């Protein structure tokens, strides 16, 4: 087990939290994990109080965006302690993203141990209510100070945590999504498969325009023909067509490999559903809707877990799905995944990392 130097805060900020109005990503816990990559190697890592960090104006990442991040959660377990859901998957994905933006890989076991130690230290920040959790955000970035388009020789990894409620104000109520035909998020050969800041910056303009029109998110199409479906801004997308679960394939190279995405696919196969990963066009989805066989649409992601889609807007026409109600398939996945996360059912798949306190 990794051992870290720990500097505890002298005064907790937990009294500042409005537990009745958590929202998402508003409050930050008392401590952070930090590790630095200098002279070709990572240091041992440390935990220190959450505070403002010094920054040079010439910080390369500020100018060139060499940064990646992850998102995972710790849940209060009904059996005591806390469960961190599938952190090994996030650690591996962080390193995949690192390769794509020329950052050094970080030892997965050390990252998981650092997260466990951090969650243990700030365990009082884990929300107590069902549907809430402690969001965990690792972020890695080039930490050198220079102006010039080249990979940073030094890197910093930070892990911070935040008590959160549902990502969407709607909760499990189906959301409305705008299919973007004007903007694109990522293309094959780019960094769409990396969880890097550039992808999210590219989504902001379309997202703001969608919000102004009453939509929660944007559904992105491929950047070449604007026909094949990629993903939603904050989650992967899935369709139930005539009883078959269909989701865009990762082979196209422009879609993030979601942890909840693969979790749903694992569960669907166990449940005996027909599961297909392939290119699916927006025209096929609209055609299925017109034929009455588009049973359900829902998003999958760490922040919301399952987010049912009640309406798609495409080329100024609205397509209502399942009468704007959550469908049985989406509900089943939500219930199953959250039951595992909160320790309400036996974790036979060993997806949780348990922390006892």
Backbone torsions as a table, in degrees:
resi	resn	phi	psi	omega
1	UNK	NA	135.6	178.6
2	UNK	-68.2	148.1	177.6
3	UNK	-120.4	136.8	-175.3
4	UNK	-126.6	146.0	170.9
5	UNK	-71.6	134.0	-176.8
6	UNK	-124.2	124.9	171.7
7	UNK	-110.7	111.8	-177.4
8	UNK	-83.5	148.1	177.6
9	UNK	-66.9	147.6	178.6
10	UNK	-83.7	-20.7	-178.8
11	UNK	-148.0	116.1	-179.8
12	UNK	-69.7	148.8	176.9
13	UNK	-102.9	13.5	-173.1
14	UNK	-65.3	-24.5	179.0
15	UNK	-67.3	-14.9	179.9
16	UNK	-79.0	-12.3	-174.3
17	UNK	-79.5	129.8	171.4
18	UNK	-92.4	94.7	-174.2
19	UNK	-67.3	-17.7	178.1
20	UNK	-87.0	-5.0	-179.7
21	UNK	-147.3	61.0	-173.5
22	UNK	-65.9	-45.3	-172.1
23	UNK	59.4	-157.0	-176.2
24	UNK	-127.2	124.1	174.1
25	UNK	70.0	30.4	-178.3
26	UNK	-99.5	-39.9	-178.4
27	UNK	-107.3	147.2	-179.7
28	UNK	-127.6	137.6	-172.7
29	UNK	-70.1	177.4	-168.6
30	UNK	-72.9	-23.3	-171.8
31	UNK	-132.2	159.4	174.8
32	UNK	-133.8	152.0	172.9
33	UNK	-98.5	135.2	-179.4
34	UNK	-134.0	138.2	170.9
35	UNK	-141.5	142.6	-178.0
36	UNK	-119.0	140.7	176.5
37	UNK	-104.7	111.6	-177.8
38	UNK	-138.7	140.0	178.8
39	UNK	55.6	39.2	172.4
40	UNK	81.5	11.2	179.0
41	UNK	-151.8	154.6	176.0
42	UNK	-83.6	144.3	174.2
43	UNK	-79.1	-175.4	-174.2
44	UNK	-76.0	-11.5	-178.9
45	UNK	85.6	154.0	-178.5
46	UNK	-154.0	160.5	174.3
47	UNK	-119.6	131.5	-178.3
48	UNK	-142.6	168.5	-179.4
49	UNK	-61.9	145.3	173.8
50	UNK	-66.0	126.8	180.0
51	UNK	-164.4	168.3	176.5
52	UNK	-64.5	139.0	-179.7
53	UNK	-106.5	143.3	179.0
54	UNK	-66.2	145.1	-178.9
55	UNK	-141.1	130.2	174.8
56	UNK	-79.8	143.8	175.9
57	UNK	-58.1	-26.3	-179.5
58	UNK	-90.2	14.2	178.3
59	UNK	-53.5	119.7	-171.1
60	UNK	-60.2	-36.9	-178.8
61	UNK	-65.9	-31.2	177.9
62	UNK	-62.5	-29.7	-177.2
63	UNK	-96.3	-34.0	-170.5
64	UNK	-121.5	0.8	170.1
65	UNK	69.4	30.1	-179.6
66	UNK	-82.9	77.8	-176.1
67	UNK	-149.6	146.4	178.4
68	UNK	-136.0	165.2	178.2
69	UNK	-154.8	172.5	177.1
70	UNK	-136.2	169.2	175.8
71	UNK	-147.0	124.0	176.5
72	UNK	-146.0	176.9	-173.1
73	UNK	-138.7	151.3	168.5
74	UNK	-112.2	137.2	-175.8
75	UNK	-121.3	140.9	172.0
76	UNK	-66.1	122.9	-178.8
77	UNK	-87.4	139.1	177.4
78	UNK	-66.4	-14.6	179.7
79	UNK	-95.7	6.1	-178.3
80	UNK	98.6	152.3	-177.7
81	UNK	72.7	-153.1	-177.0
82	UNK	-141.4	153.9	175.5
83	UNK	-114.4	130.3	171.0
84	UNK	-103.9	123.2	-170.0
85	UNK	-88.5	115.0	173.1
86	UNK	50.3	49.9	-178.9
87	UNK	-65.6	-24.1	178.3
88	UNK	-63.0	-35.6	178.8
89	UNK	-66.9	-40.9	178.5
90	UNK	-67.3	-38.3	179.3
91	UNK	-63.7	-41.0	178.3
92	UNK	-67.3	-41.3	-179.7
93	UNK	-67.4	-34.7	176.0
94	UNK	-58.2	-42.7	179.9
95	UNK	-70.5	-33.3	174.8
96	UNK	-64.0	-41.4	176.6
97	UNK	-64.9	-39.7	-179.4
98	UNK	-58.7	-41.8	179.1
99	UNK	-60.2	-37.2	-174.1
100	UNK	-74.3	-23.1	179.8
101	UNK	-118.8	20.9	171.7
102	UNK	61.6	44.5	171.4
103	UNK	-110.1	153.6	-178.0
104	UNK	-73.7	143.4	177.1
105	UNK	-69.5	151.5	-179.9
106	UNK	-116.4	138.2	-177.9
107	UNK	-57.2	124.7	-173.4
108	UNK	-66.2	-39.4	-179.9
109	UNK	-65.5	-39.2	178.8
110	UNK	-65.4	-39.6	178.7
111	UNK	-63.5	-44.7	-179.6
112	UNK	-64.4	-40.3	178.4
113	UNK	-66.5	-37.8	177.1
114	UNK	-63.7	-41.1	178.1
115	UNK	-65.0	-43.9	179.4
116	UNK	-60.4	-44.6	-179.9
117	UNK	-64.0	-39.7	-179.9
118	UNK	-65.8	-45.7	179.3
119	UNK	-65.0	-39.4	177.9
120	UNK	-61.9	-43.2	-178.5
121	UNK	-65.8	-39.1	-177.4
122	UNK	-105.8	34.2	-175.3
123	UNK	-61.7	-26.5	178.8
124	UNK	-67.7	-15.0	179.6
125	UNK	-85.2	-6.4	179.3
126	UNK	-74.2	119.7	-179.2
127	UNK	-60.6	151.7	-174.9
128	UNK	-96.8	-14.3	-173.7
129	UNK	-88.2	145.7	173.1
130	UNK	-61.6	135.2	-177.4
131	UNK	95.1	-7.9	177.2
132	UNK	-112.8	164.9	-176.4
133	UNK	-164.7	173.7	173.0
134	UNK	-101.0	108.4	-179.7
135	UNK	-76.3	137.2	-177.1
136	UNK	-117.5	123.0	-175.0
137	UNK	-122.2	97.1	167.3
138	UNK	-78.5	139.0	176.0
139	UNK	-139.3	132.5	-178.6
140	UNK	-123.3	137.4	-177.3
141	UNK	-152.8	154.1	173.6
142	UNK	-65.0	128.5	-171.1
143	UNK	-111.4	7.8	-179.9
144	UNK	-81.2	163.0	-179.4
145	UNK	-115.5	105.8	178.9
146	UNK	-167.4	162.5	172.6
147	UNK	-115.4	116.7	-176.9
148	UNK	161.7	136.8	-175.2
149	UNK	-82.5	89.5	177.5
150	UNK	-155.9	159.7	-178.9
151	UNK	-67.4	140.8	-179.7
152	UNK	-70.1	136.0	176.8
153	UNK	-76.5	-16.6	176.9
154	UNK	-121.9	152.2	-175.9
155	UNK	-140.6	149.4	174.3
156	UNK	-125.4	138.9	172.9
157	UNK	-114.4	129.3	176.2
158	UNK	-125.1	139.7	170.9
159	UNK	-121.6	122.9	178.5
160	UNK	-123.0	161.0	-180.0
161	UNK	-131.3	156.9	-174.6
162	UNK	-151.5	124.5	175.5
163	UNK	-71.3	130.6	-172.9
164	UNK	-136.4	155.9	168.7
165	UNK	-103.3	-155.7	-178.6
166	UNK	-65.2	143.7	178.9
167	UNK	-65.8	-43.8	178.6
168	UNK	-96.9	138.2	177.2
169	UNK	-60.1	-27.4	-179.2
170	UNK	-71.5	-17.4	-175.3
171	UNK	64.2	-125.5	178.7
172	UNK	-88.7	2.0	176.0
173	UNK	-69.8	131.8	-177.2
174	UNK	-55.3	140.0	-178.2
175	UNK	-102.2	164.4	177.4
176	UNK	-104.7	133.8	-175.4
177	UNK	-125.1	136.8	176.7
178	UNK	-96.9	125.1	176.4
179	UNK	-82.6	118.0	-176.0
180	UNK	-83.6	127.4	174.1
181	UNK	-112.4	-10.6	-177.2
182	UNK	-94.9	-37.2	-175.5
183	UNK	-112.4	157.1	173.2
184	UNK	-128.1	151.0	-178.9
185	UNK	-97.1	-43.0	-174.2
186	UNK	-154.6	160.2	178.1
187	UNK	-134.9	158.6	176.8
188	UNK	-59.5	133.5	-176.5
189	UNK	94.9	-7.3	177.5
190	UNK	-97.3	-148.3	-176.2
191	UNK	-112.9	27.4	-179.6
192	UNK	-61.1	-28.2	-179.6
193	UNK	-83.1	-7.5	178.6
194	UNK	-95.4	146.8	174.6
195	UNK	-91.4	77.0	-175.6
196	UNK	-118.8	152.5	-174.5
197	UNK	-58.5	-31.8	-176.3
198	UNK	-58.0	-38.7	-179.5
199	UNK	-64.3	-35.7	-177.6
200	UNK	-78.9	-34.8	174.4
201	UNK	-62.2	-37.9	-179.5
202	UNK	-68.1	-18.7	-176.9
203	UNK	-94.8	-9.1	-169.6
204	UNK	-66.1	-46.2	-175.1
205	UNK	-62.2	-48.5	178.8
206	UNK	-63.7	-38.4	179.8
207	UNK	-64.0	-41.4	179.2
208	UNK	-66.7	-39.4	178.1
209	UNK	-66.0	-38.7	177.9
210	UNK	-63.8	-44.5	-180.0
211	UNK	-61.1	-38.4	-179.7
212	UNK	-64.8	-20.5	179.7
213	UNK	-99.7	4.5	176.2
214	UNK	94.6	13.6	179.5
215	UNK	-101.4	147.9	-179.2
216	UNK	-81.7	-33.2	-174.4
217	UNK	-150.6	172.2	176.1
218	UNK	-112.8	135.4	171.5
219	UNK	-96.8	120.1	-175.9
220	UNK	-89.8	139.0	173.4
221	UNK	-103.2	167.4	-178.8
222	UNK	-61.0	150.6	-173.5
223	UNK	-79.3	-2.8	-177.4
224	UNK	-101.9	-60.7	-175.5
225	UNK	-100.1	-10.2	-177.6
226	UNK	55.8	42.6	-179.6
227	UNK	-128.8	-51.1	-178.2
228	UNK	-73.1	140.5	-177.0
229	UNK	-81.3	134.8	175.5
230	UNK	-99.1	-85.2	-178.9
231	UNK	-160.2	176.4	175.1
232	UNK	-92.0	161.0	-175.1
233	UNK	-54.1	-38.2	-175.9
234	UNK	-118.9	14.8	-177.6
235	UNK	-168.3	161.4	169.8
236	UNK	-77.5	164.1	-175.7
237	UNK	-124.0	143.3	179.4
238	UNK	-134.8	148.2	-179.4
239	UNK	-126.4	137.6	171.0
240	UNK	-107.7	108.0	-177.6
241	UNK	-116.9	114.9	-178.9
242	UNK	51.9	41.5	176.9
243	UNK	85.2	-5.5	-178.7
244	UNK	-99.4	133.0	177.4
245	UNK	-88.3	119.3	-176.3
246	UNK	-124.1	134.2	175.9
247	UNK	-141.5	146.0	179.9
248	UNK	-56.4	140.4	-179.9
249	UNK	-72.3	146.9	175.9
250	UNK	-76.0	-11.2	-175.2
251	UNK	-62.7	-23.9	-176.8
252	UNK	-70.1	-15.8	171.8
253	UNK	81.2	9.4	-178.5
254	UNK	-123.1	12.4	-175.5
255	UNK	-122.7	136.8	177.4
256	UNK	-72.7	135.9	178.5
257	UNK	-79.5	88.8	-174.7
258	UNK	-68.9	142.1	178.1
259	UNK	-71.0	-42.4	177.3
260	UNK	-68.3	-33.9	177.0
261	UNK	-55.5	-53.3	-177.1
262	UNK	-69.6	-30.3	176.5
263	UNK	-62.7	-45.0	178.2
264	UNK	-63.5	-42.7	179.4
265	UNK	-62.9	-40.9	176.4
266	UNK	-59.0	-48.3	-177.3
267	UNK	-66.9	-40.3	-178.7
268	UNK	-61.0	-41.4	178.7
269	UNK	-66.1	-39.3	177.3
270	UNK	-63.1	-34.0	-179.1
271	UNK	-79.6	-5.0	178.1
272	UNK	86.6	12.5	177.9
273	UNK	-74.0	151.6	169.9
274	UNK	-77.1	122.6	-174.6
275	UNK	-122.7	130.4	-179.1
276	UNK	-134.3	128.9	171.5
277	UNK	-107.8	114.5	-177.8
278	UNK	-164.0	169.9	172.5
279	UNK	-65.1	134.1	175.9
280	UNK	-135.9	128.7	-175.9
281	UNK	-90.9	158.5	175.7
282	UNK	-64.7	-31.1	177.8
283	UNK	-63.8	-38.6	178.4
284	UNK	-65.4	-39.7	179.3
285	UNK	-64.5	-45.5	179.8
286	UNK	-64.4	-39.1	178.7
287	UNK	-63.6	-41.0	178.1
288	UNK	-63.4	-38.7	177.2
289	UNK	-62.4	-45.1	-178.7
290	UNK	-65.0	-29.7	179.1
291	UNK	-84.6	-7.4	179.7
292	UNK	80.4	19.1	-178.6
293	UNK	-113.9	7.3	172.9
294	UNK	-84.2	92.4	-172.4
295	UNK	-72.3	-47.5	-176.7
296	UNK	-151.0	155.4	168.8
297	UNK	-135.6	134.3	176.9
298	UNK	-152.8	153.6	177.2
299	UNK	-98.8	155.9	177.1
300	UNK	-128.8	133.9	179.5
301	UNK	-172.6	160.3	-179.2
302	UNK	-61.1	-42.6	-173.4
303	UNK	-63.8	-47.2	-175.3
304	UNK	-106.2	-10.5	-173.3
305	UNK	67.6	-82.7	176.0
306	UNK	-124.0	130.7	179.1
307	UNK	-127.0	100.9	-179.3
308	UNK	-65.0	142.3	178.5
309	UNK	-105.8	121.9	-177.8
310	UNK	-99.7	-14.2	-179.9
311	UNK	-159.0	136.0	172.2
312	UNK	-112.6	135.2	174.9
313	UNK	-112.2	121.0	-177.2
314	UNK	-137.3	124.4	-179.7
315	UNK	51.8	47.3	174.7
316	UNK	66.0	19.2	175.4
317	UNK	-124.3	137.1	-176.9
318	UNK	-100.0	135.2	-179.7
319	UNK	-121.0	107.3	-179.1
320	UNK	-81.3	136.2	-175.8
321	UNK	-116.2	127.0	176.3
322	UNK	51.8	40.1	176.2
323	UNK	56.4	32.1	-179.9
324	UNK	59.4	35.5	177.9
325	UNK	-125.2	151.2	175.9
326	UNK	-66.4	137.3	-179.3
327	UNK	-88.8	166.8	-177.5
328	UNK	-65.3	-31.5	-179.3
329	UNK	-70.0	-49.1	178.4
330	UNK	-60.9	-42.4	179.3
331	UNK	-62.0	-41.5	-179.7
332	UNK	-62.7	-44.5	179.3
333	UNK	-65.4	-42.3	179.4
334	UNK	-61.2	-48.6	-178.2
335	UNK	-62.3	-41.4	-177.5
336	UNK	-68.3	-47.4	-177.3
337	UNK	-65.8	-47.0	-177.8
338	UNK	-67.4	-32.5	176.7
339	UNK	-63.3	-37.8	176.2
340	UNK	-67.9	-45.2	-176.7
341	UNK	-61.7	-39.5	-178.3
342	UNK	-90.4	4.7	176.8
343	UNK	73.7	21.2	-178.1
344	UNK	-80.4	-18.8	174.1
345	UNK	-130.4	162.2	-179.0
346	UNK	-66.5	134.1	-179.5
347	UNK	-87.1	74.8	-175.0
348	UNK	-68.9	-21.0	-177.2
349	UNK	-91.3	-4.2	180.0
350	UNK	59.7	43.7	179.3
351	UNK	-84.6	-25.5	-178.6
352	UNK	-89.6	142.4	165.2
353	UNK	-101.7	116.6	-173.5
354	UNK	-88.5	137.3	173.9
355	UNK	-119.3	120.9	-179.4
356	UNK	-96.4	132.1	174.0
357	UNK	-155.8	NA	NA
